Amino acid sequence: MSRVSIADSAEWLGAAELQRLLAVLSERGEEARVAGGAVRNTLLGEAAGDIDIATTCLPDETIARAGRAGFKTVPTGYEHGTITVVAGGKAYEVTSLRADIETDGRRAKVRFGRDWQADAARRDFTINALYATAEGEVIDLVGGLADIETRTVRFIGDAEERIREDYLRILRFFRFFARYGSGRPDAEGLKACARLKQGLDGLSAERVWAELKKLLAATDPSRALLWMRQASVLSRILPESEKWGIDGIHGLIEAERDLGWAPDPLLRLASIIPPDPVRIAPMAQRLKLANAERDRLAAWAATPAVAPTTTETELAKLAYRAGREGFEDRLRLALASARARAAGDDKAMVEAGGFYRLKKFLDGWTAPKFPLGGTDLVELGIPAGPKMGNALRDLEEMWIDSGFRLERSELIDEAERMKRELLG
């Protein structure tokens, strides 16, 4: 067991309410420690994020002690020993020490206890099983500190055993590698993920997409996606990527970095799947994407590719007719692809310039409002009904074709002409 201190680097540890909560949970022979991600991130020099606490107190005792201290408690995961305690306006998840007594690859039945070693052993990766006392002393029971030093994502104990406890850990392995890993993935972990990938089929779509989305949100998920493809894990959860490949994401990551684009998990997903509406719809249904996510991908897939020589006026017409969102995604991916090829290809460099020009235009473009409506045609004497609808559509098309330049008066003159034709 190795010990170091984060007292000087963990500013969050000095919060008065957190210290008071740790103190009340450690009275009369019990003990409480900060566990997991906050300790890991602090050791890596990153923001702590959520602060979770592990304690020898049973759930009811946690509720009683926190309540007596004046803190609000919510039994968010009572059956698994987790109580959310709100202290000083901040929520802390407090979980009783536990050990798994039965698992089925998706969920576990647990037994509460007082054994810190057993609690650490049931966690997924060594870097996630570190504890810190109220004074900042780090308790390492599984070799996590050494793996922090080398940025190695390693399963605790036997990798296959950890995965069989919850097959989502396959995706978590690659997600944590994308976020924290360095070099190549741990060999035993990678082999175990490849051998047990069929277990992913039994997971709920919501859990799979949530984990994949987090992976795609990493600063640079390209290395993790490469190893997922090598292990045939990516094609297991995203068969649409199998024959399309993941090369497109490299240029997108580079464009994000160079052009200041925020990481966009959905655009990154689009970069590794074909823009095929026929395949997008079942994929969205299979992964149970949110409606907004589904609609955005569908719009991107249905939007025609834009040539870099397209004029701004023509792009405005296309975006007005089909909606701008699909073109925004198309242009970002086209620009990223052209930039990636530009280093050794003068033609690609020219293409990148064209796509950059079009994207800049679209970023500042607002769809104009058609200056006529049904009321205007009624006032001209054109009765409501199919003929009016057809007339409005024809007038709007004329307006679009003019580059949105036709004035309202000119459109009314044209409507007068249409009325004479319609009414004889």
Secondary structure, 3 states (H helix, E strand, C coil): CEEEECCCCCHHHHCHHHHHHHHHCCCCCCCEEEECHHHHHHHCCCCCCCCEEEECCCHHHHHHHHHHCCCEEEEEEHHHCEEEEEECCEEEEEEECEEEEEECECCEEEEECCCHHHHHHCCCEHHHCEEECCCCEEEECCCHHHHHHHCCCCECCCHHHHHHHECHHHHHHHHHHHHHCCCCCCHHHHHHHHHCHHHHHHCCHHHHHHHHHHHHCCCCCHHHHHHHHHCCCHHHHCHHHCCCCCCHHHHHHHHHHHHCCCCCHHHHHHCCCCCCHHHHHHHHHHHCCCHHHHHHHHHHHHCCCCCCCCCHHHHHHHHHHHCHHHHHHHHHHHHHHHHHHHCCCHHHHHHHHHHHHHHHHHHCCCCCCCCCCHHHHHHCCCCCCHHHHHHHHHHHHHHHHCCCCCCHHHHHHHHHHHHHHHHC
